Amino acid sequence: MKQHISLFALAVIVLLLAGMAAAETPTRITILYDSFGKNPALTMDWGFAALVEYAGKRILFDTGGNPDILARNAATKNVDLTRLDFVVMSHRHGDHMGGLTYVLKVNPNVKIYAPKERSGVYGDDQPSSTWYRKDASLPAEQRYYRGAPPEILHMGAAWPGAHFQLIDKNIEIAPGMYLIALVSDKPGTLELKELSLAIKSPQGLILIVGCSHPGVERIVHEATSIDSHLYILFGGLHQVQATDAEVDRIAAVLHDQYKLERVAPGHCTGEPEFAALKRAFGDHYVYAGVGSVVDLPE
């Protein structure tokens, strides 16, 4: 009987400790890389990286442009990049992926979600049956693989040995966590594939974007298929060279059409767009320069 009571008491203690640990798990986003900020101890540089901590998961969204700067900023913010559930690489531009070298140095086995592109920097596999046209009339030494190619051609990656999972469609990667996969149709970034991270919370959708090359309107519209109530948007909206009319239009679309509750813009959003969003959102504009820690709803 005493042993039974002791086992019951032990089970209660374990449950209480587990509950305390869950309660102490941070629910927040820490901006580790950007070109504006308040803290002089952090290095500003063009690029974007954010640590997302939600529902017990630790997610690094993008890695900035310079591995040394990412390492210093992470150390200054006491962020341990050896403890990550996974990494999301939004797209293949250097100011978002340059810091991946440091991440893989300290965390070589971390899982990395990245856009799937033909012969892309994150790797690619293609069936040889459809990759190229064949001509059997050529002598063997003039044919690829002497006329006997492997079934699958492995194109290689800029980071050999890294654990990439390549994404080309919307997918739920953890309970309540989604990747939105879109392709840019804009001049200069035509056919560029980009991933955004969407998290369902009780207060609405938390949306993290890299550069919004496919267009922030398209990303937000796609996000509404996951949850029509958009709680907060983080990241770059790619309005750095937009006209005043376009800057004001985007602010109105996010605030009035999509009823976005809060906005925390950064990176390539652009200074005029920062100002327009601040006018539109007022107290619901969230400052998110490098070093900022923004609490998330649980």
N, C-alpha and C positions, 0 to 999 in steps of 0.2 A: 504493500500500500504506500509506504513512504517513498519507495523507488518510483511508483507511478506518479505521485505528486511531484517529485523532483523532476521527472521528465516533462510533466506538464508545465512546471514553472520555467524550465529551460526553454521550452517551445515558445512560451509567452515572451520571454526575454529576447529570444532571437527575432520574433516578429516585431517587437518594439524597436530593436536596434535597426532592423531593416527599414521600418517606417521612418526612423530618425534620419537614416542615410539618404532615403529618397527625398525627404523634406529638405536636406541640405544640398541636394544636387542643384547646381545653378541652372537657371533658365534665362538665357541672355545671349546677346550677340556682342562680341568684342571686335572692333575694327583694328586690324593689325597692319594694314598697309593702305595708304592713301596720300594725296599730295596737299592736304590741308589738315590742320589740327591745332590744339591748344597746348599740348604738353611738349616742352622743349627737350625732354629726355628721349623723345621718339623721333626717328628720322622720317621726314616726309619725302616721298618719291612718287612718280607717276605710276599708278597701278592700283590693284585692289586685292585685298585678302581679308576674310572675316572668319572668326571662330564662332560657330553656331552651337550652343549648348541647349538641348531641348529633349525632354522625355528620356533623360538618362543617356542620350547620344551626344557625342562630341564630333562635330563635322567641320572640316576646314573647307571653306568655299573660296576657291582661287588661292594663289600663292604669291601675288605681287610680281614685280619684275626683277628683283635682285635678291639672291639667296642670302647674302650677308646682311642686308637691311631687314629681311624677314626674320632672320635669326636674332638680330639685336632687338627688334621691336617685340618679338615674342618673349625674349628674356626679360625685357623691361616690364612687360605686363604679367610676368610670372605665368606664361602660357606654356604648358608642356606639350610639345608636338609629337612626343613619343606616345602619347595617349590620345589616339584618334580612332573613331569607329570607321570613318571613311573620309575621303577627299572628293570634292566635286570640282572639276575643271570646267569652267563655263564655256571657254572657246580657246582657240589656238594662238591668240595674240600674246606676244612676249611679255607685255606688262601684266598679264594674268598668270602666266605659267613659268616665268623665269625662276621663281623661288622654289619650284618643285625639286630642284637639285638638293636643296637643304632638307626639305621634308623627307626625301628618300634616304638621305644620309643618316638621319636620326630615327627613321621609321621605315625601313626598306620593304616591309611586308604589308604596308597599309593598302587597303583596297581603294582604287581610284576610279570614279565614274568620269567619263569624258565623251565628247561627241564622236560618233562614228563617221569618218570621212574616208573616201577612197585614197589609199596610200597616205593617210594622215600621219602627223607627228606622233600621235598616241598609238600608232600601229594599225594594222588592217590585215584581214585574211580574205582572199578572193579565190573562187574556184577557177582552176586553170582552163576548164572547159569553156568558160565565157570571157576570160580576161583578155585574150588576144586571138586574132585570126591565125590559122595555121596553113602552111603550104607544104604538103608532103613531097612536092617535086624537088625541093632543095636537098642538097647532101646533108647528112646528119650533123657535120661540124658547123653548118651554117644555121642550124635550127636551135631554138631555145631548148635547153636540157637534152640536146641531141634527139629531139623529137619525142621524148618520153618524160614530160613534165610531171611533177607530183600532183596529186589530186587538188591540194590546197596550196596556194602560194602565200607564204608569210612575208609581209612587206617590211617588217621591222618597225622599230619605234625609236624616238629620240632618247628614251630612257630604257635601255634593254634590261629585262628582268623585272620591271615594275608590273604591278598587278592591276592592269587596266580592265575595266568592263566598259565596252563601247556601246553608247546609247543612240538610237536613231528614232525613237518614238517615246511618247509619254509613258512613264512607268512608276509604280509605287515601289520604293526601295526599302522602306521600313514602315511599320504601321503609322499611317497618317502623314507620311513624308513622300513627296512626289518629285520627279524630275520632269520638267516641261521641255520638250525638244522641238525647236523651230529652226528655220533656215532663213537667212537674210535675203531680201530681194532688193537691197539698196545699192546704188552705185558705189563702188569702192570696196564693198564687202559682199558682193553678189555670191550666193551659194555658201556663205560662211554659216556653219552650223553652231548653234549655241544652246546651252542648257541653263535653265533657271530652276531654283529650288523652292518648292511650295510646301508649307507645313500647316496642317489643320490644327487649330487651337479652339478652345471653347469660345473665344472672342472673335473668331474669324480667321481668315487665311493670312499667314506670315509668308511673304514673298521676297526672295533674295535673288537679285539679278546681277550679272557681271557687267555687260556693256549695253544690253538691249539692242544689239545690232539688227535683229529681226523687227524692231519697232516695239517700244514699250506698250503701245496700245494693243498690239497682237499678243504680247506676252500676258498682259492683264486680262484680255478677253479669254485667252486659253485657260487662265487660272480660274476664271469664274465657273468653268465646267467642273472644277473640284469643289469650290465653295463660292457661292455668289457674294458672300460678305467678306470683303477684303479688309483685313485689320491694319496691316502695315506693309510698306514696300521699302526695302533697303537696296542700295547699290547704284550703279551707273545707268543713267537714262539716255546717254549719248546725244546730248543737246549742246555740245560745246561750240558748235558753229551754226546753230539754228538762228533764224531771224527772230526779231521780237514778236512778230505775229505768231510764229510757230511755238515759241517758248510759252506764250500766254495760252495758246490753244491746248498744249499738252497739260498745263496746270489745270485748266478748266475741265478737260476730259477726265483726268484722274479724280478730281474733287467732285465735279457735278454729275458726270455720266456714270462713272464706276463707283461713286460713293466711297472711295478709299477713305478709311478712317484716320490713318496717320501715314506720314511719309518721312523717310530717313534717307535722303539722297546723298550720294557720294560720287567719287571718281569722275567719270566723264559726263556727269549731269550738266555741268557748265555753270558759271557764276550767274548769268542772267536767269537761268532756270532755277537756281537756288532761290534767288530773290522772288521770282514769280510764284514758286511753290510756298514760300514763306508768307506771301500776301494771301494766297488762296487758302492755306491750311491754318494760319494763325498759330494758336497754342498747340495745335496738333502737328506742327512741323517739329521733327525730332533731329537735333544736331547729331551728326555721326561722323565727325572727323577722326583721323587716325588716333587710336588710344581710347576712343569712346566705348563705354560699356552701356548697352541699352538692355534694360530688363524686358523680358517677354511675358505675355500672359500664359498661365499654366492651365 
